[in-house]
């Protein structure tokens, strides 16, 4: 049985056509501060639109200016890149540089990031196309459910039996839309879904197809046996909608569009790049740091990567790297890789005032998230202005006394503060919860002053 297909959502705005100032304004709705980083990525995104307007003879020569973000953990490096890709509707992939192949360890091939980006893009395009044809697929699925409940009879003029059958089917269709038949069961025919097979990229001897995948070939050779299963009407409708969507979406065309998006609009975020920087060591796994950088170089510089769907050129993929660089510094990277990240942006550590803004200004602020959780139980949650300031002060103090984890500290402080409230909420009935300074101070002061509790709770 296939997974239930979610209903379509509104498409995201296309940011590449927006001026940089408007792109920064869009990011300001979700991320507090870090204006330099927002400005750099906004220019990089706008440059993609500018490149597409350039004459064709020079278009391929205009390569993106990759960005390297420098700053401690929790200040928004990943969130800037992720939110930008989400708003722009671009294929986005986050990878960690430390997970790639190292001497003495089982790592990943560097080119795998491009293959994963292709998979992300194909899923994105397929979802968009399914959303476009969703109403037609839903209508076809309902017709098929009706056929299972009451098969269509041939219409015969002046035949009372045929007229009664038609009226019964109309009434059945109305009941189906109103959900009155959700308890009924029908028998549907299912095609078992293929299990994911390993991607064996080496083509067999004599094969001219560079994207040949032995796993997919074996799946095609195995006969697909259909099976019948009795399910409830809502489950049958979801199954049939999935089948209709697969019929209506041309996957070959979707793959071609997805590959084009990867090459011209893809974004790869390489996190923890500082972990592969530093001087070469004569012992231990550090000897592979420079090797990982040299493997990354051709991908970032621009090369052709083989995937199961065809070749992908990485010349115009935007690469955004990030790292805290506590021990090493960007100049410890090999010169060739440094040259491929010409834009360097330093993100500033978060202050107490920043924490206050983070909890109040973004559209998905932490206070609004907890208010939504409490509202699910029929109660209301209110933060006073002084209370929010007190939470920010405790978070800032915790970062000073322990490891500085930036805005993530707000999550740990809020979870400690709300733990008892959320635990007792279902049993307390509907009520109004007001978080004032004294209540917050009493709850958090004992934790912050206790070294053992602070270590494990905050």
SESE-743209 format. One line per field, with one value per residue (C-alpha): residue in one letter; y, x, z. Coordinates in nm, 2 decimals. Each point is the difference from the previous one (the first is absolute). Layout:
<lotors>
rest: (a,...)
north: (Y,...)
east: (X,...)
up: (Z,...)
</lotors>
This chain:
<lotors>
rest: (x,x,x,x,x,x,x,x,x,x,x,x,x,x,x,x,x,x,x,x,x,x,x,x,x,x,x,x,x,x,x,x,x,x,x,x,x,x,x,x,x,x,x,x,x,x,x,x,x,x,x,x,x,x,x,x,x,x,x,x,x,x,x,x,x,x,x,x,x,x,x,x,x,x,x,x,x,x,x,x,x,x,x,x,x,x,x,x,x,x,x,x,x,x,x,x,x,x,x,x,x,x,x,x,x,x,x,x,x,x,x,x,x,x,x,x,x,x,x,x,x,x,x,x,x,x,x,x,x,x,x,x,x,x,x,x,x,x,x,x,x,x,x,x,x,x,x,x,x,x,x,x,x,x,x,x,x,x,x,x,x,x,x,x,x,x,x,x,x,x,x,x,x,x,x,x,x,x,x,x,x,x,x,x,x,x,x,x,x,x,x,x,x,x,x,x,x,x,x,x,x,x,x,x,x,x,x,x,x,x,x,x,x,x,x,x,x,x,x,x,x,x,x,x,x,x,x,x,x,x,x,x,x,x,x,x,x,x,x,x,x,x,x,x,x,x,x,x,x,x,x,x,x,x,x,x,x,x,x,x,x,x,x,x,x,x,x,x,x,x,x,x,x,x,x,x,x,x,x,x,x,x,x,x,x,x,x,x,x,x,x,x,x,x,x,x,x,x,x,x,x,x,x,x,x,x,x,x,x,x,x,x,x,x,x,x,x,x,x,x,x,x,x,x,x,x,x,x,x,x,x,x,x,x,x,x,x,x,x,x,x,x,x,x,x,x,x,x,x,x,x,x,x,x,x,x,x,x,x,x,x,x,x,x,x,x,x,x,x,x,x,x,x,x,x,x,x,x,x,x,x,x,x,x,x,x,x,x,x,x,x,x,x,x,x,x,x,x,x,x,x,x,x,x,x,x,x,x,x,x,x,x,x,x,x,x,x,x,x,x,x,x,x,x,x,x,x,x,x,x,x,x,x,x,x,x,x,x,x,x,x,x,x,x,x,x,x,x,x,x,x,x,x,x,x,x,x,x)
north: (0.00,0.34,0.28,0.25,0.29,0.34,0.27,0.27,0.31,0.35,0.05,0.19,0.34,0.01,0.22,0.01,0.27,0.22,0.28,-0.08,0.24,-0.18,-0.34,0.13,0.12,-0.35,-0.16,0.26,-0.15,-0.32,0.08,0.27,0.20,-0.12,0.27,-0.07,-0.36,0.08,0.27,-0.24,-0.28,0.25,0.12,-0.36,-0.09,0.31,-0.06,-0.33,0.20,0.25,-0.28,-0.14,0.35,0.02,-0.08,-0.37,0.02,0.12,-0.16,-0.32,0.20,0.17,-0.22,0.05,0.16,-0.27,0.11,-0.11,0.09,0.04,0.00,-0.20,-0.26,0.10,0.35,-0.08,-0.12,-0.31,0.17,0.28,-0.25,-0.23,0.28,0.16,-0.33,-0.06,0.35,-0.02,-0.34,-0.12,-0.35,0.01,-0.25,0.03,-0.22,-0.02,0.02,-0.23,-0.29,-0.03,-0.27,0.01,-0.23,-0.29,0.08,-0.09,0.32,0.12,0.07,0.38,-0.03,-0.15,0.35,0.08,-0.33,0.08,0.35,-0.16,-0.22,0.30,0.19,-0.29,-0.03,0.38,0.00,-0.31,0.15,0.33,-0.19,-0.22,0.31,0.14,-0.31,-0.08,0.10,-0.22,-0.29,0.03,0.01,-0.31,-0.18,0.07,-0.13,-0.32,-0.03,0.04,-0.28,-0.22,0.08,0.00,-0.09,0.22,-0.16,0.07,0.26,-0.12,0.26,-0.03,-0.28,0.06,-0.23,0.20,0.32,-0.14,-0.11,0.34,0.18,-0.25,0.07,0.38,-0.04,-0.22,0.27,0.26,-0.22,-0.07,0.37,0.06,-0.28,-0.21,-0.31,0.01,-0.31,-0.21,-0.24,-0.06,-0.23,0.17,-0.14,0.10,-0.01,-0.06,0.29,-0.05,-0.01,0.23,-0.18,0.09,0.22,-0.19,0.26,-0.22,-0.10,-0.36,-0.08,0.11,0.24,0.35,0.15,0.20,0.02,-0.37,-0.11,-0.38,0.03,0.16,-0.24,-0.29,0.16,0.02,-0.36,-0.12,-0.05,0.22,-0.20,0.19,-0.09,0.08,0.15,0.11,0.35,0.28,0.25,0.29,-0.23,-0.12,0.36,0.09,-0.31,0.08,0.36,-0.11,-0.23,0.28,0.25,-0.25,-0.04,0.37,0.12,-0.05,-0.10,0.02,0.37,0.05,-0.14,0.23,0.30,-0.12,-0.04,0.36,0.13,-0.17,0.15,0.35,0.05,-0.27,0.10,-0.22,0.10,-0.16,0.02,-0.06,0.09,0.11,-0.36,-0.08,0.31,0.01,-0.11,-0.36,-0.24,-0.29,-0.23,-0.07,0.08,0.37,-0.10,-0.03,0.36,0.14,-0.30,0.07,0.37,-0.11,-0.23,0.29,0.23,-0.13,-0.01,0.36,0.11,-0.15,-0.35,-0.26,-0.26,-0.32,-0.09,-0.26,0.25,0.14,0.24,0.31,0.30,0.17,0.33,0.20,-0.17,0.25,-0.14,0.15,-0.12,0.07,-0.07,0.13,0.01,0.00,-0.20,0.05,0.30,0.04,0.06,-0.36,-0.13,-0.08,0.31,-0.16,-0.05,0.34,0.15,-0.17,0.17,0.37,0.13,-0.02,0.11,0.01,-0.06,0.17,-0.18,0.05,0.24,0.02,0.26,-0.24,-0.27,0.23,0.07,-0.37,-0.07,0.27,0.11,-0.30,-0.14,-0.34,0.13,-0.24,0.18,-0.05,-0.36,-0.07,0.20,-0.23,-0.31,0.13,0.10,-0.36,-0.09,0.28,0.23,0.33,0.10,0.36,0.14,0.34,0.23,-0.02,-0.38,-0.03,0.22,-0.22,-0.32,0.17,0.10,-0.36,-0.13,0.25,-0.09,-0.37,0.06,0.19,-0.26,-0.30,-0.07,0.28,-0.17,0.32,0.02,-0.38,0.09,0.16,-0.34,-0.16,0.28,0.00,-0.38,0.02,0.28,-0.16,-0.36,-0.02,0.22,-0.23,-0.31,0.11,0.19,-0.28,-0.07,0.36,0.10,0.31,0.29,0.31,-0.03,0.32,-0.02,0.29,0.09,-0.15,-0.33,-0.02,0.10,-0.25,-0.28,0.07,0.14,-0.33,-0.17,0.26,0.01,-0.38,-0.12,-0.36,0.10,0.27,-0.25,-0.24,0.22,0.32)
east: (0.00,0.14,0.05,-0.29,0.05,-0.02,-0.22,0.17,0.13,0.04,0.31,0.29,0.10,0.27,0.27,0.25,-0.21,-0.01,0.25,0.25,-0.16,-0.33,0.17,0.16,-0.35,-0.14,0.28,-0.06,-0.34,0.16,0.36,0.11,0.32,0.30,-0.05,0.33,-0.08,-0.35,0.15,0.26,-0.25,-0.25,0.25,0.10,-0.37,-0.07,0.32,-0.16,-0.29,0.25,0.20,-0.31,-0.06,0.36,0.08,0.02,0.37,0.11,-0.27,0.20,0.31,-0.18,0.06,-0.15,0.20,0.00,-0.03,0.17,-0.17,0.21,-0.15,-0.07,-0.27,-0.36,0.03,-0.20,0.24,-0.20,-0.33,0.09,0.08,-0.29,-0.26,0.14,-0.03,-0.35,-0.13,0.17,-0.14,0.35,0.14,0.19,0.23,0.19,0.31,0.27,0.35,0.12,-0.20,0.19,0.26,0.28,0.31,-0.08,-0.38,-0.30,-0.11,-0.21,0.11,0.01,-0.20,-0.28,-0.11,-0.10,-0.18,-0.20,-0.07,-0.15,-0.22,-0.12,-0.08,-0.19,-0.21,-0.07,-0.10,-0.21,-0.19,-0.06,-0.14,-0.22,-0.14,-0.09,-0.21,-0.12,-0.37,-0.02,0.17,-0.24,-0.30,0.12,0.07,-0.35,-0.15,0.20,-0.12,-0.36,0.06,0.12,-0.31,-0.25,0.12,-0.14,-0.29,-0.07,-0.26,-0.31,-0.26,-0.33,0.13,-0.12,0.27,0.28,-0.15,-0.01,0.36,0.11,-0.18,0.15,0.35,-0.06,-0.10,0.30,0.23,-0.15,0.04,0.36,0.08,-0.17,0.20,-0.30,0.16,0.33,-0.09,-0.07,0.26,0.10,0.24,0.28,0.28,0.35,0.33,0.27,0.24,0.36,0.24,0.30,0.29,0.37,0.13,0.27,0.15,0.25,-0.16,0.04,0.26,-0.12,-0.26,0.01,-0.24,0.20,-0.30,-0.07,-0.13,0.01,-0.24,-0.27,0.07,-0.07,-0.32,-0.12,0.08,-0.19,-0.37,-0.24,-0.29,-0.31,-0.19,-0.34,-0.07,-0.31,0.03,-0.22,-0.13,0.23,0.31,-0.12,-0.04,0.35,0.14,-0.18,0.10,0.36,-0.05,-0.17,0.28,0.26,-0.19,-0.05,0.35,0.25,0.31,0.24,-0.09,0.01,0.35,0.12,-0.13,0.14,0.35,-0.03,-0.09,0.30,0.24,-0.13,-0.17,0.14,0.14,0.24,0.07,0.33,0.00,0.30,0.25,0.23,0.03,0.20,0.22,0.34,0.35,0.07,0.09,0.25,-0.22,-0.36,-0.30,0.09,0.23,-0.32,-0.11,0.18,-0.11,-0.37,0.06,0.16,-0.30,-0.24,0.20,-0.12,-0.36,0.00,0.23,-0.24,0.01,-0.24,-0.14,-0.16,-0.34,-0.26,-0.20,0.29,0.29,-0.02,0.23,0.08,0.13,-0.31,-0.10,0.03,0.22,-0.03,0.25,-0.01,0.21,0.07,0.38,0.07,0.33,0.08,-0.06,-0.12,0.36,0.08,-0.20,0.21,0.04,-0.18,-0.32,0.03,-0.01,-0.33,-0.16,0.07,-0.28,0.07,-0.26,0.05,-0.31,-0.01,-0.07,-0.35,-0.06,-0.28,-0.18,0.03,-0.17,-0.29,-0.04,0.02,-0.28,-0.23,0.06,0.02,-0.33,0.08,0.15,0.05,-0.26,-0.26,0.09,-0.07,-0.32,-0.12,0.10,-0.20,-0.30,-0.02,-0.11,-0.26,0.20,0.18,0.36,0.12,0.35,0.05,0.26,0.21,-0.04,0.15,0.29,0.06,0.01,0.24,0.22,0.01,0.09,0.28,0.14,-0.02,0.20,0.26,0.04,-0.01,0.06,-0.13,-0.26,-0.17,-0.37,-0.03,0.03,-0.34,-0.15,0.16,-0.10,-0.36,-0.03,0.12,-0.25,-0.30,0.07,-0.24,-0.26,-0.02,0.00,-0.29,-0.20,-0.23,-0.12,-0.05,-0.28,-0.02,0.19,0.20,0.37,0.20,0.38,0.12,0.35,-0.03,-0.13,0.27,0.27,-0.11,0.00,0.33,0.21,0.02,0.11,0.26,0.16,0.02,0.31,-0.13,-0.35,0.13,0.23,-0.28,-0.30,0.13)
up: (0.00,-0.09,0.24,0.02,-0.23,0.17,-0.13,-0.22,0.16,-0.14,-0.22,0.15,-0.15,-0.25,0.16,-0.29,-0.17,0.31,0.07,0.27,0.25,-0.03,0.04,0.32,0.12,-0.06,0.20,0.28,0.05,0.13,0.11,0.24,-0.07,-0.21,-0.26,-0.17,-0.06,-0.13,-0.23,-0.15,-0.07,-0.14,-0.26,-0.08,-0.07,-0.20,-0.21,-0.12,-0.16,-0.14,-0.16,-0.17,-0.15,-0.14,-0.36,-0.07,-0.11,0.34,0.22,0.06,0.10,0.29,0.30,0.35,0.27,0.27,0.36,0.32,0.33,0.31,0.35,0.31,0.02,0.03,-0.15,-0.32,-0.26,-0.10,0.04,-0.24,-0.27,0.07,0.02,-0.32,-0.20,0.14,-0.10,-0.34,-0.08,-0.09,0.05,0.33,0.17,0.33,0.05,0.26,-0.13,0.28,-0.13,-0.32,-0.06,0.26,0.02,0.23,0.01,-0.20,-0.16,-0.29,-0.36,-0.05,-0.32,0.20,0.10,-0.36,-0.04,0.32,-0.13,-0.32,0.21,0.19,-0.32,-0.16,0.31,0.00,-0.37,0.03,0.30,-0.19,-0.30,0.22,0.17,-0.34,-0.10,0.35,-0.06,-0.31,0.17,0.30,-0.24,-0.18,0.32,0.13,-0.32,0.04,0.36,-0.12,-0.25,0.28,0.21,-0.28,-0.36,-0.28,-0.19,-0.37,-0.06,-0.17,-0.11,0.19,0.22,0.36,0.14,-0.17,0.13,0.36,-0.04,-0.12,0.29,0.25,-0.14,0.03,0.36,0.07,-0.16,0.23,0.31,-0.10,-0.02,0.34,0.17,0.08,-0.16,0.19,0.20,-0.32,-0.12,-0.37,-0.17,-0.19,-0.22,0.11,-0.18,0.26,0.03,-0.09,0.28,-0.04,-0.15,0.03,-0.27,-0.19,-0.23,-0.18,-0.33,-0.11,-0.26,-0.34,0.13,-0.14,0.26,0.26,0.22,0.00,0.34,0.06,0.29,-0.22,-0.28,0.24,0.11,-0.35,-0.07,0.31,-0.09,0.19,0.14,0.09,0.32,0.12,0.34,0.19,0.14,0.13,-0.25,0.12,-0.04,-0.34,-0.11,0.10,-0.17,-0.33,0.01,0.02,-0.30,-0.20,0.08,-0.12,-0.32,-0.06,0.08,-0.28,0.20,-0.30,-0.05,0.38,0.02,-0.28,0.18,0.33,-0.16,-0.14,0.34,0.16,-0.25,0.00,0.34,0.23,0.34,0.20,0.36,0.12,0.38,0.24,-0.27,0.28,0.10,-0.31,0.02,0.17,-0.03,-0.12,0.27,-0.04,0.22,0.05,-0.22,-0.04,-0.29,-0.22,0.06,-0.30,-0.20,0.07,-0.10,-0.33,-0.07,0.07,-0.23,-0.34,0.11,0.12,-0.29,-0.26,-0.13,-0.15,0.24,-0.11,0.15,-0.07,-0.19,-0.21,0.02,0.22,-0.04,0.32,-0.15,0.10,0.33,0.29,0.28,0.35,0.26,0.37,0.30,0.35,-0.06,0.37,-0.04,-0.36,-0.23,-0.36,-0.11,0.11,-0.30,-0.30,-0.22,-0.30,0.22,0.15,-0.34,-0.07,0.29,-0.07,0.22,0.37,0.25,0.38,0.21,0.34,0.33,0.13,0.29,0.26,-0.22,-0.29,0.20,0.08,-0.37,-0.09,0.25,-0.13,-0.35,-0.24,-0.13,0.15,0.32,0.29,0.21,-0.28,-0.03,0.37,-0.01,-0.29,0.21,0.30,-0.22,-0.12,0.36,0.00,0.23,-0.07,0.07,0.04,0.04,0.16,-0.15,0.32,0.00,-0.35,0.10,0.30,-0.21,-0.24,0.30,0.13,-0.35,-0.03,0.34,-0.08,-0.31,0.19,0.28,-0.23,-0.37,-0.22,-0.22,-0.12,-0.06,0.07,0.37,-0.01,-0.09,0.31,0.23,-0.13,0.02,0.37,0.07,-0.17,0.11,0.30,-0.18,-0.31,0.22,0.22,-0.27,-0.12,0.36,0.11,-0.23,-0.21,0.17,-0.07,0.07,0.06,0.00,0.22,0.12,0.35,-0.13,-0.26,0.24,0.27,-0.26,-0.17,0.28,0.18,-0.31,-0.11,0.34,0.04,-0.20,-0.03,-0.11,-0.24,-0.17,-0.08,-0.04,-0.15)
</lotors>
